[in-house]
């Protein structure tokens, strides 16, 4: 009987530790609670989508593809992006803003990560654009595609 109690205690400690680690690693709310509320975790990497200067041309990268729904979105910002508060808007081709989000970008292992919650259920499938407003700068626009 004592062995069963000890085994149950170890399982409870391991599960508790795992849950705590998950919530510490995902401060934007990705975890059991967000999942239960219908939020999905997605990631977009904008490295390689940096604005070029002068007459430089870079490789044409395909636009990031996003699902429609309630998203906990981790955006890897372009190289050189500063940590700080950012605003994000999603616009359909007609220019109508269909979703907005905001968050604080942090430097993690040499890359700038922005985590936001955004609801994209009102977007139409197809091409759209994402506008990102970094601290004390103008909006940057990136093509995206909704599936």
FIVEX-527250 format. One record per residue (C-alpha): residue number from 0; residue in three letters; y, z, x. Coordinates in Angstrom, 2 decimals. Layout:
residues N
+-----+-----+---------+---------+---------+
:   i :  aa :       y :       z :       x :
+-----+-----+---------+---------+---------+
: NUM : ala :       Y :       Z :       X :
...
+-----+-----+---------+---------+---------+
end
This chain:
residues 147
+-----+-----+---------+---------+---------+
:   i :  aa :       y :       z :       x :
+-----+-----+---------+---------+---------+
:   0 : unk :    0.00 :    0.00 :    0.00 :
:   1 : unk :    2.38 :    0.86 :    2.84 :
:   2 : unk :    1.74 :   -2.58 :    4.36 :
:   3 : unk :    2.71 :   -4.30 :    1.11 :
:   4 : unk :    5.94 :   -2.33 :    0.90 :
:   5 : unk :    6.77 :   -3.14 :    4.52 :
:   6 : unk :    6.08 :   -6.86 :    3.95 :
:   7 : unk :    8.27 :   -6.89 :    0.82 :
:   8 : unk :   11.07 :   -5.16 :    2.72 :
:   9 : unk :   10.88 :   -7.76 :    5.50 :
:  10 : unk :   11.02 :  -10.62 :    2.98 :
:  11 : unk :   14.07 :   -9.08 :    1.27 :
:  12 : unk :   15.85 :   -8.63 :    4.61 :
:  13 : unk :   15.11 :  -12.22 :    5.72 :
:  14 : unk :   16.24 :  -13.72 :    2.40 :
:  15 : unk :   19.40 :  -11.59 :    2.38 :
:  16 : unk :   20.24 :  -12.54 :    5.95 :
:  17 : unk :   19.70 :  -16.24 :    5.16 :
:  18 : unk :   22.00 :  -16.10 :    2.12 :
:  19 : unk :   24.72 :  -14.34 :    4.13 :
:  20 : unk :   24.47 :  -16.94 :    6.91 :
:  21 : unk :   24.71 :  -19.78 :    4.38 :
:  22 : unk :   27.89 :  -18.41 :    2.80 :
:  23 : unk :   29.50 :  -17.74 :    6.20 :
:  24 : unk :   28.70 :  -21.30 :    7.34 :
:  25 : unk :   30.14 :  -22.83 :    4.13 :
:  26 : unk :   33.40 :  -21.06 :    3.27 :
:  27 : unk :   34.37 :  -23.79 :    0.77 :
:  28 : unk :   31.70 :  -22.48 :   -1.57 :
:  29 : unk :   28.73 :  -24.69 :   -0.83 :
:  30 : unk :   25.71 :  -22.62 :   -1.65 :
:  31 : unk :   23.68 :  -21.29 :   -4.50 :
:  32 : unk :   26.67 :  -20.54 :   -6.75 :
:  33 : unk :   28.32 :  -23.95 :   -6.23 :
:  34 : unk :   24.99 :  -25.69 :   -6.78 :
:  35 : unk :   24.40 :  -23.73 :   -9.99 :
:  36 : unk :   27.85 :  -24.79 :  -11.24 :
:  37 : unk :   26.97 :  -28.46 :  -10.71 :
:  38 : unk :   28.90 :  -29.02 :   -7.46 :
:  39 : unk :   27.33 :  -31.41 :   -4.92 :
:  40 : unk :   27.87 :  -31.31 :   -1.20 :
:  41 : unk :   28.97 :  -34.59 :    0.40 :
:  42 : unk :   30.26 :  -35.56 :    3.83 :
:  43 : unk :   32.54 :  -38.37 :    4.98 :
:  44 : unk :   33.26 :  -39.22 :    8.61 :
:  45 : unk :   36.63 :  -40.91 :    9.16 :
:  46 : unk :   36.27 :  -41.13 :   12.94 :
:  47 : unk :   36.64 :  -44.77 :   13.83 :
:  48 : unk :   39.08 :  -45.26 :   10.96 :
:  49 : unk :   42.07 :  -44.20 :   13.07 :
:  50 : unk :   45.36 :  -46.00 :   12.63 :
:  51 : unk :   45.81 :  -48.53 :   15.42 :
:  52 : unk :   49.08 :  -49.23 :   17.20 :
:  53 : unk :   50.86 :  -52.51 :   17.71 :
:  54 : unk :   48.62 :  -55.57 :   17.63 :
:  55 : unk :   45.39 :  -53.70 :   18.39 :
:  56 : unk :   42.43 :  -54.53 :   16.24 :
:  57 : unk :   39.35 :  -52.45 :   15.88 :
:  58 : unk :   35.94 :  -53.04 :   14.41 :
:  59 : unk :   35.95 :  -53.38 :   10.65 :
:  60 : unk :   34.00 :  -50.37 :    9.44 :
:  61 : unk :   32.56 :  -50.32 :    5.93 :
:  62 : unk :   34.36 :  -47.93 :    3.60 :
:  63 : unk :   32.74 :  -44.56 :    3.00 :
:  64 : unk :   30.70 :  -44.43 :   -0.22 :
:  65 : unk :   31.23 :  -41.47 :   -2.55 :
:  66 : unk :   29.29 :  -40.32 :   -5.58 :
:  67 : unk :   31.06 :  -39.54 :   -8.81 :
:  68 : unk :   30.89 :  -35.92 :   -9.88 :
:  69 : unk :   32.01 :  -32.46 :   -8.89 :
:  70 : unk :   32.07 :  -32.52 :   -5.09 :
:  71 : unk :   32.35 :  -30.01 :   -2.29 :
:  72 : unk :   33.54 :  -32.56 :    0.21 :
:  73 : unk :   33.52 :  -32.14 :    3.99 :
:  74 : unk :   35.72 :  -34.77 :    5.61 :
:  75 : unk :   35.55 :  -35.31 :    9.36 :
:  76 : unk :   39.11 :  -36.39 :   10.03 :
:  77 : unk :   40.03 :  -39.16 :   12.51 :
:  78 : unk :   40.20 :  -38.33 :   16.20 :
:  79 : unk :   43.48 :  -36.61 :   17.03 :
:  80 : unk :   43.93 :  -35.03 :   13.60 :
:  81 : unk :   45.46 :  -31.58 :   13.77 :
:  82 : unk :   44.15 :  -28.48 :   12.01 :
:  83 : unk :   46.25 :  -27.30 :    9.07 :
:  84 : unk :   46.80 :  -27.80 :    5.36 :
:  85 : unk :   45.96 :  -31.23 :    3.94 :
:  86 : unk :   46.27 :  -32.86 :    0.53 :
:  87 : unk :   43.84 :  -35.57 :   -0.60 :
:  88 : unk :   44.27 :  -38.05 :   -3.47 :
:  89 : unk :   41.83 :  -40.63 :   -4.76 :
:  90 : unk :   43.31 :  -43.74 :   -6.34 :
:  91 : unk :   41.76 :  -46.61 :   -8.28 :
:  92 : unk :   42.80 :  -50.20 :   -7.38 :
:  93 : unk :   45.55 :  -50.12 :  -10.04 :
:  94 : unk :   47.23 :  -47.26 :   -8.11 :
:  95 : unk :   46.35 :  -44.60 :  -10.67 :
:  96 : unk :   45.53 :  -41.25 :   -9.02 :
:  97 : unk :   42.25 :  -40.04 :  -10.53 :
:  98 : unk :   41.52 :  -36.94 :   -8.43 :
:  99 : unk :   43.35 :  -34.53 :   -6.15 :
: 100 : unk :   42.26 :  -31.83 :   -3.77 :
: 101 : unk :   43.67 :  -29.71 :   -0.98 :
: 102 : unk :   42.33 :  -27.56 :    1.81 :
: 103 : unk :   42.81 :  -26.31 :    5.32 :
: 104 : unk :   41.30 :  -28.36 :    8.13 :
: 105 : unk :   39.75 :  -26.47 :   11.02 :
: 106 : unk :   38.79 :  -27.52 :   14.51 :
: 107 : unk :   34.99 :  -27.11 :   14.84 :
: 108 : unk :   33.14 :  -28.19 :   18.00 :
: 109 : unk :   35.91 :  -30.61 :   18.95 :
: 110 : unk :   36.29 :  -32.31 :   15.56 :
: 111 : unk :   38.69 :  -31.56 :   12.73 :
: 112 : unk :   36.87 :  -30.73 :    9.48 :
: 113 : unk :   38.50 :  -30.55 :    6.07 :
: 114 : unk :   36.53 :  -28.97 :    3.21 :
: 115 : unk :   37.78 :  -29.40 :   -0.34 :
: 116 : unk :   36.51 :  -29.27 :   -3.88 :
: 117 : unk :   37.34 :  -32.36 :   -5.90 :
: 118 : unk :   36.18 :  -33.72 :   -9.25 :
: 119 : unk :   35.55 :  -37.47 :   -9.16 :
: 120 : unk :   33.88 :  -37.80 :  -12.56 :
: 121 : unk :   36.86 :  -39.80 :  -13.91 :
: 122 : unk :   36.62 :  -42.52 :  -11.25 :
: 123 : unk :   35.17 :  -45.94 :  -11.94 :
: 124 : unk :   32.42 :  -47.38 :   -9.72 :
: 125 : unk :   33.70 :  -49.77 :   -7.08 :
: 126 : unk :   36.49 :  -49.95 :   -4.54 :
: 127 : unk :   39.23 :  -47.34 :   -4.42 :
: 128 : unk :   41.41 :  -45.65 :   -1.83 :
: 129 : unk :   41.75 :  -42.18 :   -0.43 :
: 130 : unk :   45.15 :  -40.91 :    0.62 :
: 131 : unk :   45.28 :  -38.02 :    3.09 :
: 132 : unk :   48.47 :  -36.08 :    3.76 :
: 133 : unk :   48.38 :  -34.16 :    7.03 :
: 134 : unk :   50.89 :  -31.43 :    7.88 :
: 135 : unk :   54.42 :  -32.78 :    8.44 :
: 136 : unk :   53.33 :  -36.43 :    8.40 :
: 137 : unk :   53.23 :  -39.30 :    5.96 :
: 138 : unk :   50.21 :  -40.23 :    3.85 :
: 139 : unk :   47.36 :  -42.11 :    5.53 :
: 140 : unk :   45.30 :  -44.45 :    3.36 :
: 141 : unk :   41.58 :  -45.18 :    3.75 :
: 142 : unk :   39.38 :  -47.45 :    1.66 :
: 143 : unk :   36.46 :  -45.78 :   -0.17 :
: 144 : unk :   33.84 :  -46.99 :   -2.62 :
: 145 : unk :   32.45 :  -45.09 :   -5.60 :
: 146 : unk :   28.89 :  -45.61 :   -6.71 :
+-----+-----+---------+---------+---------+
end
